[in-house]
Amino acid sequence: MKSLAQCWLYGIVDLGYVAPNRIESVAEQMIEGGIDVLQLRAKGVPEPEVEKLGWRLAAVTGAAGVPFIINDYPQLVASVGAQGAHVGQDDFSIEDARWRAARSLSPHELPPVIGQSTHSVAQALAAARAGADYIGFGPLFSTPTKPGRPAIGLDEIQEVHELVNIPIFCIGGIRRENLEEVIRAGARRVVVVSAILQAADVVSCCREVKETLARSAITSGG
């Protein structure tokens, strides 16, 4: 299983874009294209249904050695075989999410990964202090994935990377067309949602994003 330090491209199987009967197929295509970590996002879906969806995706990610993250339901981490959970600013605290995710794990299993969405440098610093394993930082651009959430722009990307020493995944409206601009602003890791899930060729879209990130890492030496 990859560690977060080895993860650069974060993908989300979002039921706002993907029908439940297609989640395995889409996940397999994303993994073939080079996704490093995969999250299940099922807003408004009852918890028992999220658990069933999680079982199905965990089988795909586990076979590929790709970390699997559950959005909003840290209590399901152990039951579905996920590696961790992601929470928003208005959800569980990092400490509470970690307790919920870890309470059903056996002693020999790895501690759960807990990530948090952040929308400013101050929130990013607070998440790191609270023990988050990684953060999402954004939305950089307006995006239908987060309706009503104002875009924060690119100005704070460099600063947050200088001040926060856990993996930072920039998120929000990132597409192949603006990815290089985001990288020039200081991003090293990204989450791409609608651009991948709405692509005519999911595998090729993921590969192009991953190759752009790889070229940037080689050029910057990091």
Backbone as a chain_set.jsonl record, in Angstrom:
{"seq": "MKSLAQCWLYGIVDLGYVAPNRIESVAEQMIEGGIDVLQLRAKGVPEPEVEKLGWRLAAVTGAAGVPFIINDYPQLVASVGAQGAHVGQDDFSIEDARWRAARSLSPHELPPVIGQSTHSVAQALAAARAGADYIGFGPLFSTPTKPGRPAIGLDEIQEVHELVNIPIFCIGGIRRENLEEVIRAGARRVVVVSAILQAADVVSCCREVKETLARSAITSGG", "coords": {"N": [[0.837, -1.189, 0.0], [0.584, 2.209, -0.873], [2.279, 4.96, 0.71], [1.307, 8.174, 2.088], [3.273, 9.995, 1.428], [4.076, 9.121, -1.006], [2.069, 9.783, -2.678], [0.555, 11.707, -5.153], [-1.434, 12.388, -6.974], [-4.741, 12.67, -6.312], [-7.752, 11.074, -6.368], [-11.352, 11.168, -6.613], [-14.174, 9.219, -6.25], [-17.099, 10.331, -6.881], [-20.424, 10.364, -6.09], [-22.045, 12.268, -7.091], [-21.381, 12.511, -9.687], [-20.957, 9.962, -10.644], [-22.717, 7.043, -11.32], [-24.01, 4.635, -9.003], [-23.797, 1.97, -9.949], [-21.568, 2.027, -11.504], [-19.249, 2.41, -10.129], [-17.052, 0.68, -9.608], [-15.972, 0.254, -12.182], [-15.227, 2.867, -12.963], [-13.397, 3.487, -10.922], [-11.409, 1.56, -11.448], [-10.506, 2.462, -13.95], [-9.457, 4.964, -13.215], [-7.389, 4.183, -11.52], [-5.831, 2.721, -13.319], [-4.989, 4.848, -14.841], [-3.256, 6.13, -13.126], [-3.933, 7.212, -10.645], [-3.167, 7.953, -7.263], [-4.284, 7.829, -4.725], [-7.54, 7.136, -3.517], [-10.79, 8.348, -2.989], [-14.05, 7.786, -1.637], [-16.915, 9.586, -2.153], [-20.006, 10.304, -1.086], [-22.359, 12.101, -0.812], [-25.306, 12.721, 1.003], [-26.179, 10.11, 0.9], [-27.513, 7.315, 2.576], [-25.962, 5.95, 5.539], [-25.746, 3.022, 5.709], [-25.819, 2.357, 2.984], [-23.583, 3.68, 2.022], [-21.64, 2.185, 3.298], [-21.894, -0.293, 1.953], [-21.158, 0.487, -0.638], [-18.573, 1.205, -0.061], [-17.392, -1.276, 0.58], [-17.315, -2.41, -1.952], [-15.616, -0.681, -3.417], [-13.285, -0.858, -1.902], [-12.38, -3.4, -2.481], [-11.418, -3.071, -5.05], [-9.428, -1.039, -4.813], [-7.757, -2.192, -2.906], [-6.689, -4.423, -4.225], [-5.057, -3.135, -5.993], [-3.233, -1.807, -4.431], [-3.704, 0.799, -3.682], [-4.315, 3.51, -1.561], [-7.392, 3.841, 0.208], [-9.943, 6.07, 0.942], [-12.57, 7.138, 3.031], [-15.142, 9.47, 2.754], [-16.507, 11.616, 5.152], [-17.473, 9.57, 6.903], [-15.931, 8.37, 9.245], [-16.335, 6.289, 11.025], [-16.771, 4.071, 9.489], [-14.411, 3.124, 8.515], [-12.957, 0.801, 9.438], [-14.842, -1.254, 8.992], [-15.237, -1.329, 6.232], [-12.751, -1.73, 5.279], [-11.092, 0.384, 4.628], [-8.341, 2.767, 4.37], [-8.432, 5.115, 5.678], [-10.077, 8.25, 6.611], [-11.838, 11.189, 5.492], [-12.6, 14.47, 6.504], [-14.673, 17.416, 6.76], [-14.588, 20.974, 7.511], [-16.816, 21.401, 9.081], [-17.457, 18.996, 10.106], [-16.616, 16.036, 11.992], [-14.1, 16.558, 14.527], [-10.512, 16.326, 14.098], [-9.377, 14.673, 16.065], [-11.642, 13.313, 17.05], [-12.541, 12.056, 14.708], [-10.375, 10.373, 14.209], [-10.508, 8.681, 16.436], [-13.005, 7.445, 16.001], [-12.466, 6.135, 13.608], [-10.455, 4.381, 14.339], [-11.362, 2.749, 16.388], [-12.437, 0.216, 15.894], [-10.43, -1.204, 14.76], [-8.049, -3.84, 14.586], [-5.272, -4.674, 16.785], [-2.946, -5.114, 15.222], [-3.291, -3.732, 12.891], [-2.625, -0.91, 10.743], [-2.53, 2.515, 11.925], [-5.345, 4.672, 11.278], [-5.546, 6.88, 8.444], [-6.16, 10.313, 8.548], [-7.678, 12.95, 6.968], [-8.295, 16.452, 6.27], [-10.479, 18.986, 5.018], [-9.455, 22.228, 4.104], [-9.617, 25.808, 3.966], [-8.112, 28.032, 4.069], [-4.951, 29.51, 5.008], [-4.78, 29.702, 7.767], [-6.66, 27.771, 8.631], [-5.418, 25.523, 7.588], [-3.026, 25.396, 9.069], [-4.159, 24.986, 11.586], [-5.316, 22.467, 11.236], [-3.043, 20.872, 10.849], [-1.791, 21.19, 13.341], [-3.692, 19.92, 14.874], [-3.297, 17.329, 14.274], [-3.841, 16.203, 11.766], [-3.277, 14.01, 9.005], [-3.013, 14.694, 6.394], [-3.987, 17.44, 4.262], [-6.704, 18.851, 2.382], [-6.626, 21.631, 0.218], [-8.321, 24.415, -0.604], [-11.411, 25.548, -2.169], [-9.533, 26.147, -5.103], [-10.44, 27.226, -7.501], [-13.727, 28.173, -8.621], [-16.188, 25.615, -8.388], [-18.471, 23.072, -9.423], [-18.567, 20.915, -7.761], [-18.362, 21.816, -5.2], [-20.695, 23.605, -4.494], [-21.548, 26.965, -3.801], [-19.337, 27.436, -2.223], [-16.878, 29.776, -1.91], [-14.213, 30.513, -4.196], [-10.74, 30.353, -3.356], [-8.535, 31.129, -4.713], [-5.103, 31.386, -5.981], [-3.132, 32.569, -4.502], [-2.275, 31.896, -1.885], [-1.04, 29.461, -1.985], [1.776, 28.997, -2.122], [2.571, 29.999, 0.368], [1.204, 28.312, 2.194], [2.484, 25.91, 1.728], [5.003, 26.487, 2.662], [4.592, 26.759, 5.38], [3.213, 24.549, 6.399], [3.8, 21.201, 7.156], [2.794, 18.726, 6.397], [1.405, 16.469, 3.922], [-0.079, 18.301, 1.287], [-2.895, 18.631, -0.565], [-3.934, 20.298, -3.24], [-7.076, 21.565, -4.31], [-10.163, 21.855, -6.145], [-11.791, 22.793, -8.836], [-9.666, 22.192, -10.502], [-8.139, 21.462, -13.539], [-6.875, 19.907, -16.55], [-6.27, 22.056, -18.17], [-5.64, 24.206, -16.483], [-3.768, 23.251, -14.779], [-0.922, 23.532, -14.904], [-0.628, 26.212, -14.242], [-1.475, 26.15, -11.595], [0.526, 24.572, -10.513], [2.754, 26.207, -10.952], [2.148, 28.143, -9.107], [2.862, 26.911, -6.803], [1.863, 24.437, -6.018], [2.126, 20.956, -5.265], [0.841, 18.551, -4.985], [-2.338, 17.341, -6.084], [-5.941, 17.31, -6.118], [-8.228, 16.058, -8.357], [-11.395, 16.218, -9.63], [-14.152, 16.612, -11.089], [-13.111, 17.02, -13.676], [-11.836, 14.643, -14.272], [-13.868, 12.698, -13.826], [-15.766, 13.425, -15.685], [-14.501, 13.131, -18.042], [-13.998, 12.076, -21.439], [-12.22, 10.051, -21.828], [-11.165, 8.509, -19.243], [-8.841, 7.211, -18.304], [-6.753, 8.301, -19.903], [-6.965, 11.005, -19.207], [-6.26, 10.979, -16.468], [-3.633, 10.048, -16.718], [-2.402, 12.158, -18.121], [-2.573, 14.258, -16.265], [-1.059, 13.163, -14.166], [1.444, 12.836, -15.414], [2.098, 15.508, -15.893], [2.37, 16.429, -13.254], [4.535, 14.833, -12.501], [6.585, 15.739, -14.229], [6.836, 18.304, -13.233], [7.799, 17.785, -10.65], [10.294, 16.677, -11.215], [11.534, 18.829, -12.501], [11.542, 20.768, -10.486], [12.96, 19.506, -8.591], [11.802, 18.283, -6.434]], "CA": [[0.0, 0.0, 0.0], [1.363, 3.443, -0.936], [2.185, 5.925, 1.807], [0.908, 9.502, 1.615], [4.444, 10.651, 0.845], [4.191, 8.644, -2.377], [0.819, 10.109, -3.369], [0.564, 13.028, -5.787], [-2.724, 12.618, -7.624], [-5.809, 12.18, -5.445], [-9.009, 11.008, -7.106], [-12.565, 10.978, -5.825], [-15.367, 8.662, -6.878], [-18.149, 11.181, -6.326], [-21.707, 9.914, -6.603], [-22.676, 13.361, -7.819], [-20.994, 12.355, -11.093], [-20.839, 8.55, -11.01], [-23.819, 6.194, -10.871], [-23.514, 3.565, -8.129], [-23.462, 0.721, -10.652], [-20.357, 2.228, -12.303], [-18.129, 2.857, -9.305], [-15.874, -0.182, -9.8], [-15.399, 0.514, -13.504], [-14.572, 4.175, -12.934], [-12.216, 3.373, -10.053], [-10.387, 0.797, -12.173], [-9.933, 3.338, -14.965], [-8.655, 5.976, -12.529], [-6.174, 3.521, -11.046], [-5.013, 2.447, -14.51], [-4.408, 6.112, -15.276], [-2.201, 6.581, -12.234], [-4.386, 7.771, -9.371], [-2.365, 7.444, -6.141], [-5.16, 7.621, -3.57], [-8.917, 7.238, -4.002], [-11.799, 8.617, -1.967], [-15.47, 7.648, -1.94], [-17.701, 10.725, -1.688], [-21.404, 9.945, -1.342], [-23.162, 13.048, -0.051], [-26.735, 12.485, 1.03], [-26.476, 8.682, 0.815], [-27.577, 6.746, 3.935], [-24.735, 5.268, 5.96], [-25.644, 1.607, 5.301], [-25.514, 2.275, 1.561], [-22.177, 4.084, 1.889], [-20.844, 1.034, 3.708], [-21.907, -1.267, 0.866], [-20.335, 1.048, -1.713], [-17.194, 1.134, 0.405], [-16.911, -2.647, 0.402], [-17.048, -2.641, -3.376], [-14.423, 0.061, -3.842], [-12.111, -1.362, -1.18], [-11.883, -4.571, -3.204], [-10.67, -2.584, -6.217], [-8.221, -0.325, -4.392], [-6.872, -3.114, -2.195], [-5.982, -5.245, -5.204], [-4.081, -2.29, -6.689], [-2.32, -1.179, -3.484], [-4.006, 2.239, -3.642], [-5.037, 3.861, -0.337], [-8.811, 4.128, 0.049], [-10.397, 7.012, 1.962], [-14.015, 7.348, 3.112], [-15.509, 10.842, 3.092], [-17.592, 11.905, 6.111], [-17.887, 8.462, 7.76], [-14.761, 7.7, 9.812], [-16.742, 5.071, 11.732], [-16.841, 2.964, 8.541], [-13.067, 2.773, 8.031], [-12.614, -0.594, 9.719], [-15.804, -2.214, 8.441], [-15.112, -1.463, 4.771], [-11.363, -2.005, 4.914], [-10.441, 1.594, 4.119], [-7.118, 3.156, 5.082], [-8.645, 6.325, 6.445], [-11.284, 9.039, 6.392], [-11.672, 12.617, 5.241], [-13.662, 15.258, 7.123], [-14.697, 18.838, 6.457], [-14.477, 21.894, 8.643], [-18.021, 21.347, 9.903], [-17.694, 17.602, 10.473], [-15.907, 15.637, 13.201], [-12.744, 17.045, 14.718], [-9.49, 15.346, 13.736], [-9.26, 13.722, 17.174], [-12.842, 12.478, 17.084], [-12.539, 11.22, 13.501], [-9.371, 9.324, 14.369], [-11.041, 7.718, 17.401], [-14.065, 6.684, 15.349], [-11.87, 5.281, 12.579], [-9.525, 3.398, 14.914], [-11.889, 1.987, 17.524], [-12.749, -1.165, 15.521], [-9.269, -1.826, 14.138], [-7.31, -4.774, 15.432], [-3.99, -4.086, 17.199], [-1.873, -5.241, 14.23], [-3.578, -2.903, 11.725], [-2.012, 0.414, 10.764], [-3.43, 3.588, 12.35], [-6.048, 5.252, 10.133], [-5.176, 8.187, 7.903], [-7.245, 11.288, 8.668], [-7.462, 14.192, 6.235], [-9.32, 17.475, 6.506], [-10.591, 20.089, 4.059], [-9.116, 23.544, 4.655], [-9.94, 26.854, 3.004], [-7.234, 29.176, 4.324], [-3.7, 29.129, 5.664], [-5.071, 29.532, 9.193], [-7.287, 26.46, 8.821], [-4.404, 24.507, 7.294], [-2.16, 25.318, 10.243], [-4.931, 24.386, 12.678], [-5.464, 21.034, 10.949], [-1.746, 20.237, 11.104], [-1.596, 21.167, 14.794], [-4.651, 18.975, 15.447], [-2.853, 15.971, 13.987], [-4.247, 15.683, 10.459], [-2.201, 13.364, 8.247], [-2.899, 15.48, 5.161], [-5.103, 18.377, 4.095], [-7.11, 19.401, 1.101], [-6.514, 23.092, 0.314], [-9.072, 25.007, -1.693], [-11.252, 25.354, -3.601], [-8.744, 27.172, -5.785], [-11.339, 27.821, -8.482], [-15.112, 27.781, -8.384], [-16.411, 24.262, -8.875], [-19.8, 22.537, -9.095], [-18.437, 19.907, -6.71], [-18.57, 22.517, -3.929], [-21.545, 24.767, -4.768], [-21.668, 27.925, -2.713], [-18.056, 27.637, -1.545], [-16.106, 30.715, -2.731], [-12.852, 30.13, -4.558], [-9.73, 31.084, -2.587], [-7.469, 31.58, -5.606], [-3.795, 30.734, -5.95], [-2.139, 33.409, -3.819], [-1.781, 31.349, -0.619], [-0.482, 28.115, -2.166], [3.185, 28.978, -1.737], [2.672, 30.216, 1.817], [0.769, 27.139, 2.957], [3.525, 24.886, 1.597], [6.144, 26.89, 3.49], [4.251, 26.719, 6.804], [2.592, 23.281, 6.79], [4.745, 20.148, 6.762], [2.128, 17.475, 6.042], [1.006, 16.542, 2.51], [-1.12, 19.273, 0.943], [-3.503, 18.35, -1.864], [-4.736, 21.426, -3.71], [-8.343, 21.039, -4.816], [-11.215, 22.805, -6.493], [-11.798, 23.324, -10.191], [-8.397, 21.928, -11.192], [-8.297, 20.744, -14.794], [-5.63, 19.857, -17.321], [-6.007, 23.374, -18.762], [-5.082, 25.163, -15.512], [-2.884, 22.54, -13.85], [0.427, 24.106, -14.875], [-0.741, 27.464, -13.488], [-1.554, 25.757, -10.183], [1.867, 24.105, -10.133], [3.636, 27.397, -10.881], [1.815, 28.858, -7.868], [3.495, 26.216, -5.686], [1.241, 23.147, -5.688], [2.881, 19.734, -5.535], [-0.145, 17.478, -5.035], [-3.645, 17.888, -6.439], [-7.155, 16.498, -6.235], [-8.982, 16.397, -9.568], [-12.658, 15.488, -9.496], [-15.055, 16.625, -12.24], [-12.379, 16.91, -14.937], [-11.592, 13.217, -14.5], [-15.1, 11.915, -13.873], [-16.527, 13.794, -16.872], [-13.644, 12.983, -19.223], [-14.367, 11.026, -22.392], [-11.256, 8.972, -21.612], [-10.722, 8.698, -17.859], [-7.464, 6.736, -18.172], [-5.857, 9.283, -20.515], [-7.012, 12.233, -18.405], [-5.439, 10.76, -15.277], [-2.228, 9.951, -17.127], [-1.897, 13.488, -18.466], [-2.378, 15.001, -15.016], [0.042, 12.541, -13.434], [2.687, 13.161, -16.119], [2.391, 16.925, -15.634], [2.885, 16.5, -11.886], [5.87, 14.191, -12.483], [7.529, 16.667, -14.867], [7.066, 19.411, -12.301], [8.636, 17.303, -9.549], [11.653, 16.524, -11.735], [12.075, 20.156, -12.771], [11.763, 21.502, -9.224], [13.825, 18.726, -7.718], [11.063, 17.85, -5.242]], "C": [[0.882, 1.253, 0.0], [1.211, 4.242, 0.351], [1.767, 7.27, 1.22], [2.064, 10.239, 0.95], [4.637, 10.259, -0.613], [2.998, 9.034, -3.233], [0.827, 11.552, -3.872], [-0.775, 13.377, -6.415], [-3.816, 11.893, -6.841], [-7.103, 12.218, -6.26], [-10.178, 10.738, -6.184], [-13.644, 10.355, -6.707], [-16.551, 9.334, -6.199], [-19.484, 10.767, -6.941], [-22.53, 11.044, -7.217], [-22.4, 13.285, -9.313], [-21.068, 10.908, -11.567], [-22.021, 7.761, -10.458], [-23.272, 5.044, -10.034], [-23.112, 2.287, -8.857], [-22.195, 0.827, -11.492], [-19.121, 2.474, -11.443], [-16.885, 1.991, -9.483], [-15.182, 0.125, -11.12], [-14.627, 1.829, -13.527], [-13.306, 4.125, -12.081], [-11.091, 2.628, -10.755], [-9.715, 1.645, -13.242], [-9.027, 4.398, -14.337], [-7.334, 5.38, -12.054], [-5.255, 3.187, -12.211], [-4.317, 3.712, -15.0], [-3.372, 6.693, -14.339], [-2.638, 7.264, -10.958], [-3.604, 7.126, -8.22], [-3.182, 7.132, -4.902], [-6.578, 7.882, -4.045], [-9.879, 7.404, -2.835], [-13.195, 8.304, -2.509], [-16.201, 8.823, -1.313], [-19.153, 10.481, -2.089], [-22.31, 10.825, -0.495], [-24.644, 12.694, -0.149], [-27.143, 11.033, 0.934], [-26.508, 8.108, 2.236], [-26.341, 5.918, 4.26], [-24.674, 3.794, 5.572], [-25.316, 1.443, 3.82], [-24.068, 2.68, 1.289], [-21.264, 2.92, 2.258], [-20.77, -0.012, 2.594], [-21.056, -0.794, -0.313], [-18.855, 0.965, -1.341], [-16.608, -0.25, 0.264], [-16.489, -2.884, -1.042], [-15.785, -1.918, -3.843], [-13.167, -0.447, -3.156], [-11.525, -2.585, -1.865], [-11.025, -4.163, -4.393], [-9.358, -1.929, -5.792], [-7.235, -1.253, -3.7], [-6.056, -3.957, -3.151], [-4.878, -4.458, -5.908], [-3.064, -1.649, -5.756], [-2.493, 0.321, -3.381], [-4.77, 2.553, -2.361], [-6.469, 4.29, -0.636], [-9.283, 4.95, 1.236], [-11.914, 7.159, 1.876], [-14.278, 8.798, 3.51], [-16.666, 10.841, 4.089], [-17.925, 10.805, 7.108], [-16.675, 7.735, 8.343], [-15.106, 6.399, 10.522], [-16.826, 3.864, 10.807], [-15.468, 2.471, 8.09], [-12.767, 1.291, 8.232], [-13.544, -1.559, 9.0], [-15.677, -2.382, 6.94], [-13.686, -1.795, 4.34], [-10.663, -0.834, 4.279], [-9.176, 1.883, 4.925], [-7.311, 4.426, 5.904], [-9.92, 7.039, 6.059], [-10.923, 10.493, 6.154], [-12.868, 13.348, 5.826], [-13.539, 16.715, 6.716], [-14.566, 19.675, 7.703], [-15.663, 21.793, 9.599], [-18.376, 19.934, 10.333], [-17.008, 17.281, 11.8], [-14.562, 16.35, 13.304], [-11.757, 15.961, 14.296], [-9.396, 14.261, 14.815], [-10.448, 12.767, 17.207], [-12.892, 11.537, 15.886], [-11.547, 10.074, 13.639], [-9.854, 8.256, 15.36], [-12.101, 6.83, 16.752], [-13.491, 5.702, 14.329], [-11.066, 4.142, 13.183], [-10.169, 2.436, 15.9], [-12.178, 0.529, 17.185], [-11.584, -1.875, 14.844], [-8.614, -2.796, 15.108], [-5.928, -4.208, 15.727], [-2.894, -4.132, 16.127], [-2.104, -4.371, 12.994], [-2.962, -1.514, 11.882], [-3.006, 1.467, 11.256], [-4.108, 4.216, 11.134], [-5.476, 6.6, 9.73], [-6.392, 9.106, 8.047], [-6.855, 12.564, 7.933], [-8.587, 15.172, 6.504], [-9.297, 18.513, 5.391], [-10.252, 21.397, 4.759], [-9.278, 24.585, 3.556], [-9.12, 28.123, 3.212], [-5.956, 28.661, 4.964], [-3.947, 28.882, 7.149], [-5.711, 28.171, 9.464], [-6.296, 25.332, 8.553], [-3.466, 24.314, 8.477], [-2.882, 24.645, 11.409], [-5.085, 22.885, 12.47], [-4.168, 20.291, 11.232], [-1.488, 20.129, 12.605], [-2.506, 20.119, 15.45], [-4.306, 17.528, 15.115], [-3.324, 15.382, 12.686], [-3.041, 15.071, 9.751], [-1.979, 14.044, 6.906], [-4.055, 16.464, 5.149], [-5.431, 18.538, 2.62], [-7.096, 20.908, 1.239], [-7.225, 23.698, -0.887], [-10.483, 25.392, -1.234], [-10.482, 26.495, -4.251], [-9.596, 27.945, -6.775], [-12.767, 27.429, -8.115], [-15.364, 26.432, -9.038], [-17.805, 23.786, -8.513], [-19.751, 21.461, -8.023], [-18.676, 20.512, -5.339], [-19.421, 23.766, -4.174], [-21.657, 25.672, -3.549], [-20.385, 28.193, -1.958], [-17.203, 28.567, -2.394], [-14.7, 30.207, -2.999], [-11.852, 30.972, -3.774], [-8.58, 31.565, -3.473], [-6.155, 30.865, -5.35], [-2.784, 31.422, -5.047], [-1.535, 32.768, -2.573], [-1.119, 29.979, -0.766], [0.97, 28.047, -1.712], [3.337, 29.094, -0.223], [2.292, 28.97, 2.593], [1.798, 26.016, 2.857], [4.77, 25.223, 2.427], [5.863, 26.664, 4.977], [3.744, 25.373, 7.293], [3.428, 22.124, 6.27], [4.11, 18.776, 6.607], [1.703, 17.583, 4.577], [-0.197, 17.461, 2.302], [-1.62, 18.956, -0.457], [-4.382, 19.536, -2.261], [-5.942, 20.894, -4.473], [-9.254, 22.179, -5.252], [-11.084, 23.381, -7.881], [-10.516, 23.093, -10.968], [-8.662, 21.035, -12.398], [-6.957, 20.694, -15.509], [-5.25, 21.237, -17.83], [-5.395, 24.365, -17.785], [-4.072, 24.521, -14.568], [-1.495, 23.168, -13.779], [0.445, 25.435, -14.133], [-0.758, 27.177, -11.991], [-0.183, 25.304, -9.682], [2.828, 25.283, -10.015], [3.376, 28.192, -9.601], [2.356, 28.154, -6.627], [2.908, 24.869, -5.324], [2.15, 21.987, -6.065], [1.963, 18.527, -5.7], [-1.505, 18.085, -5.345], [-4.728, 16.821, -6.318], [-7.879, 16.977, -7.484], [-10.251, 15.547, -9.551], [-13.434, 15.506, -10.813], [-14.318, 16.463, -13.56], [-12.082, 15.459, -15.286], [-12.902, 12.476, -14.713], [-15.951, 12.235, -15.095], [-15.716, 13.637, -18.156], [-14.16, 11.875, -20.128], [-13.471, 9.807, -22.228], [-10.625, 9.181, -20.235], [-9.256, 8.312, -17.699], [-6.499, 7.78, -18.707], [-5.818, 10.582, -19.723], [-6.132, 12.097, -17.172], [-3.96, 10.715, -15.637], [-1.635, 11.314, -17.446], [-1.64, 14.319, -17.219], [-1.163, 14.467, -14.27], [1.384, 12.871, -14.093], [3.076, 14.62, -15.916], [2.951, 17.109, -14.232], [4.296, 15.934, -11.81], [6.908, 15.107, -13.105], [7.862, 17.822, -13.943], [7.987, 19.006, -11.174], [10.085, 17.16, -9.986], [12.302, 17.885, -11.93], [12.411, 20.914, -11.505], [12.716, 20.782, -8.287], [13.127, 18.247, -6.469], [9.83, 17.088, -5.584]], "O": [[1.824, 1.346, 0.787], [0.165, 4.212, 0.999], [1.858, 7.485, 0.012], [1.858, 11.017, 0.019], [5.285, 10.98, -1.371], [2.926, 8.651, -4.401], [1.073, 12.489, -3.112], [-1.198, 14.533, -6.389], [-3.811, 10.667, -6.725], [-7.494, 13.266, -6.775], [-10.021, 10.155, -5.111], [-13.985, 10.885, -7.765], [-16.953, 8.961, -5.097], [-19.656, 10.812, -8.159], [-23.589, 10.801, -7.796], [-23.093, 13.915, -10.113], [-21.225, 10.654, -12.761], [-22.294, 7.808, -9.259], [-22.19, 4.531, -10.32], [-22.187, 1.596, -8.431], [-21.782, -0.147, -12.121], [-18.043, 2.724, -11.983], [-15.772, 2.517, -9.508], [-13.957, 0.241, -11.177], [-13.512, 1.896, -14.044], [-12.267, 4.657, -12.472], [-9.932, 3.033, -10.662], [-8.501, 1.565, -13.429], [-7.955, 4.695, -14.865], [-6.284, 6.011, -12.176], [-4.039, 3.349, -12.111], [-3.198, 3.658, -15.509], [-2.676, 7.644, -14.697], [-1.809, 7.838, -10.252], [-3.402, 5.912, -8.201], [-2.811, 6.263, -4.113], [-6.799, 8.754, -4.886], [-9.794, 6.697, -1.831], [-13.482, 8.529, -3.685], [-16.128, 9.041, -0.103], [-19.488, 10.455, -3.273], [-22.955, 10.343, 0.437], [-25.164, 12.408, -1.228], [-28.337, 10.736, 0.889], [-25.607, 8.392, 3.025], [-25.753, 5.275, 3.391], [-23.615, 3.343, 5.134], [-24.617, 0.504, 3.438], [-23.405, 2.096, 0.431], [-20.241, 2.695, 1.612], [-19.698, -0.554, 2.324], [-20.322, -1.58, -0.912], [-18.001, 0.692, -2.185], [-15.45, -0.396, -0.129], [-15.446, -3.479, -1.314], [-14.98, -2.484, -4.582], [-12.095, -0.465, -3.761], [-10.312, -2.791, -1.838], [-10.032, -4.819, -4.709], [-8.301, -2.231, -6.346], [-6.024, -1.124, -3.879], [-4.867, -4.185, -2.925], [-3.888, -5.032, -6.363], [-2.124, -1.009, -6.226], [-1.554, 1.039, -3.038], [-5.789, 1.916, -2.096], [-6.728, 5.007, -1.602], [-9.057, 4.584, 2.389], [-12.474, 7.287, 0.788], [-13.709, 9.296, 4.481], [-17.671, 10.157, 3.894], [-18.61, 11.082, 8.092], [-16.415, 6.591, 7.971], [-14.269, 5.502, 10.614], [-16.941, 2.737, 11.288], [-15.382, 1.49, 7.352], [-12.365, 0.606, 7.292], [-13.094, -2.568, 8.458], [-15.973, -3.454, 6.413], [-13.442, -2.105, 3.173], [-9.744, -1.015, 3.481], [-8.964, 1.329, 6.004], [-6.463, 4.776, 6.726], [-10.737, 6.526, 5.294], [-9.859, 10.966, 6.554], [-14.009, 12.913, 5.671], [-12.457, 17.193, 6.373], [-14.448, 19.154, 8.812], [-15.528, 22.068, 10.792], [-19.461, 19.694, 10.862], [-16.84, 18.165, 12.639], [-13.96, 16.703, 12.291], [-12.138, 14.799, 14.154], [-9.343, 13.072, 14.502], [-10.279, 11.559, 17.373], [-13.241, 10.365, 16.024], [-11.831, 8.944, 13.241], [-9.633, 7.064, 15.144], [-12.096, 5.613, 16.932], [-13.971, 4.576, 14.203], [-10.997, 3.056, 12.607], [-9.581, 1.404, 16.22], [-12.171, -0.319, 18.078], [-11.723, -3.016, 14.403], [-8.631, -2.58, 16.32], [-5.453, -3.343, 14.992], [-2.006, -3.28, 16.123], [-1.225, -4.271, 12.139], [-2.798, -1.011, 12.993], [-4.207, 1.327, 11.028], [-3.504, 4.285, 10.064], [-4.987, 7.361, 10.565], [-7.512, 8.724, 7.709], [-5.833, 13.181, 8.234], [-9.684, 14.789, 6.91], [-8.235, 18.872, 4.883], [-10.706, 21.646, 5.875], [-9.102, 24.292, 2.374], [-9.398, 29.159, 2.608], [-5.889, 27.515, 5.407], [-3.383, 27.952, 7.725], [-5.342, 27.493, 10.423], [-6.334, 24.299, 9.221], [-3.15, 23.181, 8.841], [-2.296, 23.837, 12.13], [-4.994, 22.114, 13.425], [-4.19, 19.197, 11.794], [-1.022, 19.096, 13.085], [-2.138, 19.509, 16.454], [-4.948, 16.605, 15.615], [-3.224, 14.17, 12.497], [-1.919, 15.559, 9.886], [-0.885, 13.98, 6.345], [-4.993, 16.338, 5.935], [-4.58, 18.387, 1.743], [-7.512, 21.429, 2.273], [-6.803, 23.527, -2.031], [-10.721, 25.545, -0.036], [-10.747, 27.667, -3.982], [-9.49, 29.167, -6.88], [-12.983, 26.464, -7.382], [-14.827, 26.138, -10.105], [-18.282, 24.061, -7.412], [-20.779, 21.127, -7.434], [-19.132, 19.83, -4.421], [-18.909, 24.88, -4.068], [-21.835, 25.21, -2.422], [-20.346, 29.098, -1.125], [-16.83, 28.193, -3.506], [-14.079, 29.563, -2.154], [-12.079, 32.161, -3.549], [-7.736, 32.336, -3.017], [-6.092, 29.881, -4.613], [-1.685, 30.904, -4.848], [-0.391, 33.066, -2.23], [-0.681, 29.398, 0.227], [1.347, 27.126, -0.988], [4.13, 28.379, 0.39], [2.977, 28.601, 3.547], [1.967, 25.249, 3.805], [5.502, 24.324, 2.843], [6.786, 26.408, 5.749], [3.834, 25.08, 8.485], [3.735, 22.065, 5.079], [4.807, 17.763, 6.676], [1.647, 18.69, 4.041], [-1.185, 17.405, 3.035], [-0.857, 19.007, -1.422], [-5.448, 19.747, -1.683], [-5.845, 19.9, -5.193], [-9.129, 23.312, -4.787], [-10.351, 24.347, -8.091], [-10.296, 23.735, -11.995], [-9.317, 19.997, -12.295], [-6.01, 21.371, -15.108], [-4.068, 21.569, -17.918], [-4.693, 25.283, -18.21], [-3.574, 25.179, -13.655], [-0.948, 23.319, -12.686], [1.427, 25.754, -13.464], [-0.123, 27.888, -11.212], [0.213, 25.62, -8.56], [3.624, 25.345, -9.078], [4.282, 28.838, -9.075], [2.322, 28.711, -5.53], [3.404, 24.213, -4.408], [2.858, 22.042, -7.071], [2.264, 17.602, -6.454], [-1.801, 19.205, -4.928], [-4.472, 15.62, -6.403], [-8.116, 18.174, -7.647], [-10.192, 14.32, -9.468], [-13.389, 14.538, -11.573], [-14.84, 15.833, -14.479], [-12.077, 15.087, -16.459], [-13.038, 11.712, -15.668], [-16.771, 11.415, -15.506], [-16.195, 13.976, -19.238], [-14.689, 10.868, -19.658], [-13.897, 8.675, -22.456], [-9.667, 9.94, -20.09], [-8.505, 9.017, -17.025], [-5.523, 8.115, -18.037], [-4.758, 11.192, -19.581], [-5.347, 12.994, -16.862], [-3.13, 11.286, -14.93], [-0.493, 11.597, -17.083], [-0.621, 15.003, -17.118], [-0.332, 15.242, -13.797], [2.358, 13.157, -13.397], [4.259, 14.932, -15.782], [3.904, 17.864, -14.04], [5.155, 16.493, -11.13], [8.006, 15.242, -12.567], [9.007, 18.268, -13.869], [8.86, 19.776, -10.774], [11.001, 17.48, -9.229], [13.464, 18.085, -11.577], [13.421, 21.614, -11.436], [13.215, 21.357, -7.32], [13.795, 17.839, -5.519], [9.102, 16.658, -4.689]]}, "num_chains": 1, "name": "protein.A"}
